[in-house]
Amino acid sequence: MNHNGKLVSVGTILWRVLRHPLALDLTYEQASEFALEFLRLIGAPLSFIDTIVSLELNHYKVAIPNNIIDIRAVRYNGSNSCTNCGGIAMRYATDLFHMDSENNEYSREHTYVVQNCVLTSSMKDGFIDISYKAIATDEHGYPMIPDNESYKMGLEYYILHRHIEPLWSMGKIQDKVFQYYGQQRDWYLGQASSALTIANMDHLESAMNGLNRILIQNNSHETFYKNYGMKERFKNY
């Protein structure tokens, strides 16, 4: 299996699918939608990229990028527009009245909520940094996927199976043909899921070091989990 982090554009896979005899009526836009469904269902780490963006608050609010899949952390930088200034770690608000901006003036904590692609902060103005995961895309805006044969084949069969499903329901595709593409889809999808859950042993080492720490660090959130994956060392006195 390929775990080198190399990605390939979905566009190359789509053109290969569109040349298939069963895909004569399949449009490029429809195939792209099916491909995005596949990416979301698999949820493989290598399908996404880690991104940091600096945004300016305007009366407690700011629109966030529409390519955000998962927000990992938010920090407040005050009046500094700088992604390397440290900042103050913010947490997701538990206050049921957090959306009441006027009430936020009396908040002593740095908190935020997200709704309809808008982040509402407990701070009225200043700059925030958002660390998030986004779908990797090429220069044309098409998603990138791991350069893994099981993954690529799974995507092909997923698109074809989704395309012929309505045709099968109308009796235009034979049962054995529909079942064959479904079986191929499930086989390669399963292979891709197991192959890409943990990218490599280095990823596993960081994960295990974090989970097996004997001493619990209560300040991990404030340091943005910088040393979470490091192996713990003890001194003998």
N, C-alpha and C positions, 0 to 999 in steps of 0.2 A: 504494500500500500504506500501511496505517496503522502508523506507527512512533512514535506519541506516548506509548506506555507505558500507554494506557488498557486496562483489563481488564473483562471481562464474566463474569458467573456462568455456570458450566456448567448450572445449574438451568434457565436460560431456554432453552438449547439442548435439554436433555432433554425438556422439555414439548413442544417443537416436533416432536421425533422421535417421541414417544409418540402424537402425533395422526396419524402416518402409517399408511395402511391395512395395511402389512406389519408394523407393530409392535403389533398388537392383543394379542398374548400376551407382549409385553415388559414386564417390571416396571421400576419406577423404580430399584430397587436394582441390577438387572442392567445397566441403561443407565449407571448411575453407575460400575460396575466397568469397563465398556468405555471410558468416557470417561477414566478414570484410566490405562488401558492406553495410550490414544492420547497422553496427556500425556507419559508416560514414553518412548514411542517417538520422538516428535518431539524432546523435550529442548530446546525453544526457551527461551532465556534469559528472555524476557518472561513465561513461565508460572510463574516462581518469584520469590520475594521474598528479600532478604537480611535476616537476623535475627540479633540478638545476645542471648544469654541468660546470666545469671549463676547459677551453681550452687554449692552447698556440698559439699565432699568429706566423706565419712564413712568413715574408716579406708581411705583410698586410692581409694574408689569413689564413683560417683554415677550415677544413672539419667539418661539424656539424653532430650530430647523425642522423641516417636515420629513427629513430622512432619519430621524431618531427612532431607533428600535427600543433601546433600553437606556435610561439615564443611570449612570453608575455613581456619580457624585456631583455636587454643586458646591462652589465656594464663593465667598463674597470678598471682593478686593477693594471695597470703598470707592474712592475716586480714581484709582489706578487702573488703566487699561493695559494689563500686563499678565500674561499667562504663567510667568515665573516669579511672581511676587509673594508666593506663599498663600496669603488669604486666610479666611476663617471658614471652616467647614460648616455647611448648612445641613439641616436635616429636614425630612418631609414632615410637614405640620400635622399635629394631632388635634389642634384647636378647631372645633366645629364652626367657629366664626372667623376663620382665617381669611376668607374671601372678603370680609368687611375691611376694606383698606384703611378707613379712618381709625379702626380699632388697633391696627398694626403699629401705630405710632408709639403705643405704650408697651410694646413687646420688648422683652429683654433678651430674646433668643433670635438666632438667625435661622429662620425656617422658610419653607416654600411649599406651594402646591402647584400641580399642573392640570389644566383643563382646557380641552379644545385647542391644543397646540399653543397655549399661552401659560407662561410661568408667572405666578403671583408670589412676590417676596414679602417678607416682613419688613424689609428695608425699602424706603421710598425711592432712593436713587443710588447711583453708583454703578459699578461693573461687577458682573458675575462670570465665572467660568463654569462650563458644563462639560463634564467628561461623560461620553456616551458611546454606545455601540450603534453603528449604522451599517446598512447593507453596502458592501463594496461595489462600486460601479466603474465602468470604463469611461472613456472620453465621450461616448455617445449617450451615457446615462443608463446603459444596460447593466444589470447585476453581474458581479463576478462570482464564480463558484470555484471550489477547490479543484485543482488539476488531478483528479482522482477518477480512474476508469469506472468504478462502481457508481460514483456520484454522477458522472456524466451519462452513463447508460440509464441510471435510475431516472434522471431528468427526462431523457428522450422517451422512455416508456410511459412516464407519468403524463407527459403532454399528449402523447398519442391516445392513451387510455381515456383521458379527460375529454379529448376531442370526439372520440367515437362513441362515448357513453350515450348521448342523446340519439345518435343514429341507431345504436343497438336497441334502445327503448322503443323506437319506432319500427323495429323489425327489419332495418336496412343492413344490419351487421349480424352475421351468424354468431350463435352462442359460443361456439368453440374459439372463434377469432377473438371475441371480447374477453373470454376467460384466459386465453393465452397471453394477451397484452396485460391483463390484470396480474397474472402470475409473474410475468417478467418484471413488472413494476414493483411488486412486493419483494421479489428476490433481491433486486439491485438496491431498492430503498433500504432494506434491512442491512445489506452489506455496507452501504454508505453510512448508515447511522452508527453501526458498531465501529467502523473504521475511523470516524471523525469525532467521536465523543471526547476522547483524550488525544490531543494532537501528537504527543510523543512522551517519552519517559521524563523529559525535562519538565513538561507541564504537570505530570503526575507527581514529581518530586516536590514542586512548589505547593501543590494542593495538599499533599500528605504532611509536609512540614507545618502548614497552617493549621490543619485539623488536629495534629498530634501534639501541639504545644502544651507543656505541663503547666507553665505559668500563664494565666490569662492576662492579656493586655487590655486594660480598660480604656486606653487612649488611642486605639487603632483608628477610630473614626476621625479624630482630630488630625492624625498624620496621614489621612487618606490611604490607610492600609499599606503604606510604603514598605514596611518590613514584615508584612504578614507571612510571606512565603519563605522567609529565611529560617534556617535551622537554628534552634535554640541552643545556646552554649552555657555551661555552668562552670563556675570557679570553685575549687576546693580550698577551703580556708582551714 
